[in-house]
Each structure stands twice: as structure tokens, then as C-alpha cells.
Amino acid sequence: MEDIKKIVDECNLKHIAIIMDGNRRWAKEKNLPSAFGHKKGVDALKTIMRAFDDFGIKYLTVYAFSTENWNRKPEEVNFLMDLLGQTLKNELQEMNDNNVVISFIGDTLKLSDKLQEILENAVQTTKNNTGVHLQIAFNYGSRTEITRAVQNIIDENIKEVTEDIISSHLYTNNIPDPDLLIRTGGEMRVSNYLLWQIAYSEFVVTDEFWPDFNRESLIKCIMEYKSRNRRFGK
């Protein structure tokens, strides 16, 4: 673990974003309902959060529900809403005890009043913590985020628009851009995720489905990141 912490520090690896893909395919391979894959995905997230804490990685952003996911079957959408609410209720005390900071990006105003209350409680309960910052993208779409930012800039009558101005109007305005984007499940696309923020992120795609992604999987991704030469266009 000390070696990984040293590597993380040497690489200045502060923020990893993850597209947690493959829950349904994992369940299908095992002839289980998709709900089992989603529940197992929560367990994988808990494992990865502990690894982040151990390795000294400050920021984790996960894609939990996209604006396009509303097109799934209503029963699956309802399950995912309930899963988020129940997970926060069940895990909030432990996450708070472990000094985790929880925040959400996305259009949460379109969620039910009950779920909004649960999310706000999680944010307020953990806002003064100083450990791993877990940023959950829920009802999130990057094009919607950028469109919202542009509209807010227009509404504020800002005449000179710079990259910094746009960044400051995004959901992620207080969070550094991801150094590394990991996608599980083998798909080679970014799926409308953090399009502005990942301009110079390194990408690692793994064939593992998200429920199977574990501490060792994360270490492999970190080592791959270490091998990259980040030139930033230079």
C-alpha cells in the first residue's frame, strides 16, 4: 500500500472519474435480475472508496445515473432511485465516520422531493469532512451541464467569456478536473460524461464489469496511468 501511495503522490494523481458500466451485463451472465447487478455495484463502490482513502486519492467522481437513463424500463429507473436513497440512508453514518465528503452533480431538482431531501441531508452531514470527496453524477448529462452554464452566463450578462468563466459555472466548479477516467465493461465511449472536464484526462478502459472491479483492478489502472506521458498538447 505504501508503494501505491507513493506512486499516487509522485504522479500527482488527485482525481479519478469512473463510468461504472456493466452491472446489468454482470447480472445477465449469472442469470440474475439486473437489480442484483446494481446492488453488487454498490458493494464495488464501497471497496473502491476504501482503496481511495488508503492510497491518498482525494477525489472520486462516479457516473450513477445519466439523463439518458430515464429511457430504461420504469421499474429499473424506480429501482435505481430507491437504491440511491436506501444506500445513502444505510451508509451515511459510516461514510461520515470515515470522513467522506459527499456531493452530487446533475439536475437533482427533477428527482422526487423525498430523494432530494435524502441527498441534501448527505451533503449537509458530510460537508465539513476532509477525507475522500465522493462526487456522484446523478441525472447527469454533460451537454445539459454545459448548456445550463452558458444560459447562466447569459443571464448574468457576462460580456467576456473565458474558459475559467465557463468552468466556474459548471456543476464541478470547486473540483479539479479528472486526471484519469476509468470505464469498466469494455465500451469505448464517454457517454456524455464530463465532456468539458476530461479534455486532458487519461483514459483507461477495462473489460471487467463494474461489480467485479476491485482494489487490484484500481491498482492496475493507476499503474497504467503512471506509464503515460501527459504532454497536454506540448
C-alpha positions in Angstrom: 0.0 0.0 0.0 2.8 2.4 0.8 4.2 1.9 -2.7 0.8 2.8 -4.3 0.5 5.8 -2.1 4.0 6.9 -3.2 3.1 6.4 -6.8 -0.1 8.4 -6.4 1.8 11.2 -4.8 4.6 11.1 -7.4 2.1 11.2 -10.3 0.1 14.0 -8.6 -3.0 11.8 -9.1 -5.7 13.7 -7.3 -9.0 12.9 -9.1 -10.3 9.8 -10.8 -13.6 9.7 -12.6 -15.3 6.4 -13.2 -18.0 5.2 -15.6 -19.4 2.3 -13.6 -20.6 0.2 -16.5 -21.6 -3.4 -16.7 -24.0 -4.0 -13.8 -26.8 -5.4 -16.0 -24.4 -7.5 -18.1 -22.8 -8.9 -15.0 -26.3 -10.0 -13.7 -27.3 -11.3 -17.1 -24.2 -13.5 -17.3 -25.2 -15.1 -14.0 -28.9 -15.4 -15.0 -29.9 -12.9 -12.3 -32.2 -9.9 -12.4 -30.5 -6.6 -13.2 -31.2 -5.4 -9.6 -28.6 -7.9 -8.3 -26.0 -6.3 -10.6 -26.8 -2.8 -9.3 -26.7 -3.9 -5.7 -23.4 -5.6 -6.3 -22.2 -2.4 -7.9 -22.8 -0.6 -4.7 -20.5 -3.1 -2.9 -17.8 -2.4 -5.5 -18.1 1.3 -5.0 -17.6 0.8 -1.2 -14.5 -1.2 -1.9 -13.1 1.4 -4.2 -13.8 4.2 -1.8 -11.8 2.4 0.9 -8.9 2.0 -1.6 -9.0 5.7 -2.4 -8.7 6.5 1.3 -5.8 4.0 1.6 -4.0 5.3 -1.5 -4.4 9.0 -0.7 -6.5 9.9 -3.8 -8.7 12.9 -2.9 -11.5 13.0 -5.4 -13.7 10.3 -6.9 -16.5 11.1 -9.3 -18.8 8.3 -10.4 -21.5 8.1 -13.1 -24.5 6.7 -11.3 -27.5 7.8 -13.4 -27.4 9.7 -16.7 -30.0 12.0 -18.2 -30.4 9.2 -20.9 -31.1 6.5 -18.3 -34.7 7.7 -18.0 -35.3 5.8 -21.2 -34.8 2.5 -19.4 -37.8 0.5 -18.2 -39.8 2.3 -15.5 -39.3 -0.4 -13.0 -35.5 -0.3 -13.4 -35.5 3.5 -13.1 -37.6 3.3 -9.9 -35.3 0.7 -8.5 -32.2 2.9 -9.2 -33.9 5.8 -7.4 -34.7 3.7 -4.4 -31.3 2.1 -4.4 -29.6 5.5 -4.2 -31.9 6.6 -1.3 -31.6 3.4 0.6 -27.8 3.3 0.1 -27.4 6.8 1.5 -29.6 6.1 4.4 -27.8 2.8 5.3 -24.2 4.0 4.6 -24.2 7.7 5.6 -23.2 7.2 9.2 -20.2 5.0 8.2 -19.2 7.4 5.4 -19.4 10.3 7.8 -17.4 8.4 10.4 -14.8 7.8 7.7 -14.5 11.5 6.9 -16.0 11.2 3.4 -17.4 14.3 1.7 -20.5 13.6 -0.4 -21.7 15.9 -3.2 -23.9 15.5 -6.3 -23.7 16.8 -9.8 -26.6 16.8 -12.2 -30.2 18.1 -12.3 -31.3 16.8 -8.9 -34.4 19.1 -9.0 -36.0 16.6 -11.3 -35.8 13.9 -8.6 -38.6 13.2 -6.1 -38.9 15.6 -3.1 -38.1 12.6 -0.8 -35.0 11.7 -2.7 -33.9 15.4 -2.8 -34.2 15.5 0.9 -32.0 12.4 1.3 -29.3 13.8 -1.0 -29.3 17.2 0.7 -29.0 15.5 4.1 -26.0 13.6 2.9 -24.4 16.8 1.6 -25.0 18.8 4.8 -24.0 15.9 7.1 -20.6 15.5 5.4 -19.8 19.0 4.1 -17.2 19.7 6.8 -15.3 16.4 6.4 -11.8 16.4 5.0 -11.3 12.9 3.6 -12.2 11.4 0.2 -14.6 13.6 -1.8 -17.2 11.4 -3.4 -18.9 13.3 -6.2 -22.0 11.3 -7.5 -23.2 12.2 -11.0 -27.0 11.5 -10.8 -29.4 12.6 -13.5 -26.3 14.0 -15.1 -25.5 14.8 -18.7 -22.6 16.9 -19.8 -24.3 18.6 -22.7 -27.1 19.6 -20.3 -24.5 20.9 -17.8 -22.7 23.0 -20.4 -26.0 24.3 -21.8 -27.0 25.3 -18.3 -23.6 27.0 -17.7 -24.0 29.0 -21.0 -27.5 30.1 -20.1 -26.4 31.2 -16.6 -23.5 33.2 -18.1 -26.0 34.9 -20.5 -28.4 35.6 -17.6 -25.6 37.2 -15.6 -24.8 39.5 -18.6 -21.1 38.5 -18.6 -19.5 40.1 -21.7 -16.1 38.4 -21.7 -16.4 34.7 -21.7 -13.3 32.7 -20.9 -12.6 29.1 -20.1 -12.3 29.9 -16.4 -15.7 31.6 -16.6 -17.3 28.5 -18.1 -15.6 26.2 -15.7 -16.9 28.3 -12.8 -20.5 27.8 -14.0 -20.3 24.0 -14.2 -21.5 21.7 -11.5 -17.9 20.8 -10.8 -16.7 24.3 -10.2 -15.0 23.5 -6.9 -13.4 20.3 -8.0 -10.2 19.8 -10.0 -10.6 18.2 -13.4 -10.1 14.4 -13.5 -6.6 13.2 -14.1 -7.8 9.7 -15.0 -11.1 8.4 -16.5 -11.8 4.7 -16.0 -14.6 2.9 -17.8 -15.5 -0.6 -16.9 -17.4 -3.0 -19.1 -15.2 -2.6 -22.2 -17.2 0.1 -24.0 -15.1 2.6 -25.9 -17.1 5.8 -25.4 -17.5 8.6 -22.9 -21.4 8.6 -22.9 -22.0 12.3 -22.3 -19.8 12.3 -19.2 -17.7 15.3 -18.0 -17.0 16.3 -21.6 -15.5 19.7 -20.6 -13.6 18.4 -17.6 -11.9 15.4 -19.3 -10.3 17.4 -22.1 -6.8 16.2 -20.9 -7.7 13.2 -18.8 -6.0 9.9 -19.4 -8.5 7.1 -20.4 -8.3 3.5 -19.2 -10.9 1.1 -20.3 -11.2 -2.3 -18.7 -13.3 -5.3 -19.8 -14.2 -6.1 -16.2 -17.9 -5.4 -15.4 -18.2 -2.9 -12.6 -19.4 -5.4 -9.9 -16.1 -7.2 -10.4 -13.9 -4.1 -10.2 -11.9 -4.2 -7.0 -8.8 -2.9 -5.3 -6.4 -4.8 -7.6 -8.3 -3.5 -10.6 -7.8 0.0 -9.4 -4.1 -0.6 -8.8 -3.7 -1.8 -12.4 -5.4 1.4 -13.7 -3.1 3.5 -11.5 0.0 1.7 -12.8 -1.3 2.3 -16.4 -1.7 5.9 -15.6 1.8 6.1 -14.2 3.1 4.8 -17.5 1.5 7.6 -19.5 3.4 10.7 -20.7 1.0 13.5 -20.1 2.1 16.2 -22.6 -1.1 18.4 -22.5 -0.6 19.2 -26.2 3.1 20.3 -25.8 
